[in-house]
Amino acid sequence: MDKKPSRRRVQQLRVPVLPAEQTAIKQNAKNCCMSVSAYLRDLGLHYQPESVFDADVVMEMIKINGDQGRLGGLLKMWLTNDDGWQALGKEQELQNIHALLDDIQSTQHLLFTTVQKL
């Protein structure tokens, strides 16, 4: 009969808990047919915490940032293109620029609300 090699553990961790927490931990360990030590050790060694950042939210922010860059480029093009002013007329171009500025502002608001999700 082969014996398993001893895995004597000599280090101990002390974790202060409330009485209700102690009861819950003991009950959870019992439900798993484990000692409290084995239960907490397994949780501590095998638990994978979730990332602080949600990958989907980060991707959404990247897309919104790209939209913001395109809108800024369009605004720059309109402001530096004298031909556009003459072709559409100054009044029409001003309306287009105001509409673009409104789009930029709404995109900034969308980016701000997306950042708040993090």
C-alpha positions in Angstrom: 0.0 0.0 0.0 1.5 3.3 -1.2 1.2 6.3 1.0 0.8 9.8 -0.4 3.7 12.0 0.4 2.9 14.3 3.3 2.2 17.9 2.3 2.6 19.3 5.7 1.6 22.9 5.7 3.3 25.0 8.3 2.3 28.5 7.4 -1.1 29.8 8.6 -3.1 32.8 7.4 -5.3 34.6 9.8 -8.5 36.2 8.4 -10.7 38.2 10.8 -14.4 37.6 10.0 -17.7 38.5 11.5 -19.6 35.7 13.3 -22.2 35.5 10.5 -19.4 35.2 7.9 -17.8 32.5 10.0 -21.1 30.6 10.0 -21.6 31.0 6.3 -18.0 29.9 5.5 -18.3 26.8 7.7 -21.7 25.9 6.1 -20.3 26.4 2.5 -17.3 24.2 3.4 -19.6 21.5 4.8 -21.8 21.7 1.7 -18.7 21.0 -0.4 -17.7 18.1 2.0 -14.5 19.9 2.8 -12.7 21.2 5.8 -12.8 25.0 6.3 -9.1 25.1 5.6 -9.3 23.1 2.4 -12.3 25.1 1.3 -10.6 28.5 1.8 -7.3 27.3 0.4 -9.1 26.1 -2.8 -11.0 29.3 -3.2 -7.8 31.3 -2.6 -5.6 29.4 -5.0 -8.1 28.7 -7.8 -10.2 31.8 -7.9 -9.7 34.0 -10.9 -10.8 37.6 -10.3 -12.6 39.3 -13.1 -10.8 42.1 -14.9 -11.6 45.6 -13.7 -12.2 46.6 -17.3 -15.0 45.2 -19.4 -13.6 44.4 -22.8 -16.9 45.1 -24.5 -17.1 48.6 -23.0 -13.4 49.3 -24.0 -14.2 48.2 -27.6 -17.2 50.5 -27.6 -15.1 53.4 -26.4 -12.5 52.7 -29.2 -15.3 52.9 -31.8 -16.7 56.1 -30.3 -13.2 57.6 -30.3 -12.9 56.7 -34.0 -16.2 58.4 -34.7 -15.0 61.5 -32.8 -11.8 61.6 -34.9 -13.7 61.3 -38.2 -16.1 64.2 -37.1 -13.1 66.3 -36.2 -11.4 65.6 -39.5 -14.6 66.6 -41.4 -14.9 69.8 -39.4 -11.2 70.6 -40.2 -11.8 69.9 -43.9 -14.8 72.2 -44.0 -13.1 75.0 -42.2 -10.0 74.9 -44.4 -11.8 74.4 -47.7 -12.6 77.8 -49.3 -14.2 76.1 -52.3 -16.9 74.6 -50.1 -17.8 78.1 -48.8 -18.3 79.4 -52.3 -20.1 76.3 -53.7 -22.8 76.0 -51.0 -22.9 79.5 -49.8 -21.8 80.8 -46.4 -25.2 80.3 -44.7 -25.5 76.6 -45.8 -21.9 75.9 -44.7 -22.6 77.5 -41.3 -25.6 75.2 -40.9 -23.5 72.2 -41.8 -20.8 73.2 -39.3 -23.4 73.7 -36.5 -24.9 70.3 -37.3 -21.4 68.8 -37.2 -20.7 70.5 -33.9 -23.9 69.0 -32.5 -22.8 65.6 -33.7 -19.4 66.0 -32.0 -21.1 67.1 -28.8 -23.5 64.1 -28.8 -20.6 61.8 -29.5 -18.7 63.3 -26.5 -21.7 62.7 -24.3 -21.9 59.0 -25.6 -18.2 58.6 -24.8 -18.7 60.0 -21.3 -21.7 57.7 -20.5 -19.6 54.7 -21.8 -16.7 55.6 -19.6 -19.1 55.7 -16.6 -19.9 52.0 -17.3 -16.4 51.2 -16.3 
